[in-house]
């Protein structure tokens, strides 16, 4: 499964949805590749990882 996300930390409800979909696919044994573009790239920053989304 390939997941492309563009929603950043400014909208936490929408930002978490691709990760929920990826987790669901992984629980079924599928491999998942996450691609972050635009505002979603901020989700991978160390400062965003320490904050609650």
C-alpha positions in Angstrom: 0.0 0.0 0.0 1.3 3.5 -0.9 0.0 6.3 1.2 0.5 10.0 0.1 -0.3 12.6 2.7 -0.2 16.4 2.3 -2.0 17.5 5.5 0.2 18.9 8.2 0.1 19.4 12.0 -2.3 22.4 11.6 -5.2 19.9 11.1 -4.5 17.0 13.4 -7.8 15.2 12.7 -6.9 14.9 9.0 -3.2 14.4 9.6 -3.6 11.2 11.5 -5.9 9.5 9.0 -3.2 8.2 6.6 -1.3 6.8 9.6 -4.5 4.9 10.7 -5.0 3.5 7.2 -1.3 2.4 7.1 -1.5 0.8 10.5 -4.6 -1.1 9.4 -2.9 -2.4 6.3 0.1 -3.5 8.3 -2.1 -5.4 10.7 -3.3 -7.4 7.7 0.3 -8.2 6.7 0.6 -5.7 3.9 3.7 -3.6 3.4 3.1 0.2 3.6 5.1 3.1 2.2 4.3 6.5 3.5 5.0 9.6 1.4 4.8 13.0 3.0 4.5 16.1 0.8 3.9 19.8 1.3 2.8 20.6 4.9 2.9 16.9 5.9 6.7 17.0 5.9 6.6 18.9 9.2 5.2 15.7 10.8 8.6 14.1 10.5 10.5 16.9 12.2 11.9 16.1 15.7 9.9 19.0 17.1 6.6 17.7 15.7 7.3 14.2 17.0 7.5 15.5 20.6 4.2 17.4 20.3 0.7 15.9 20.5 -1.1 16.1 17.1 
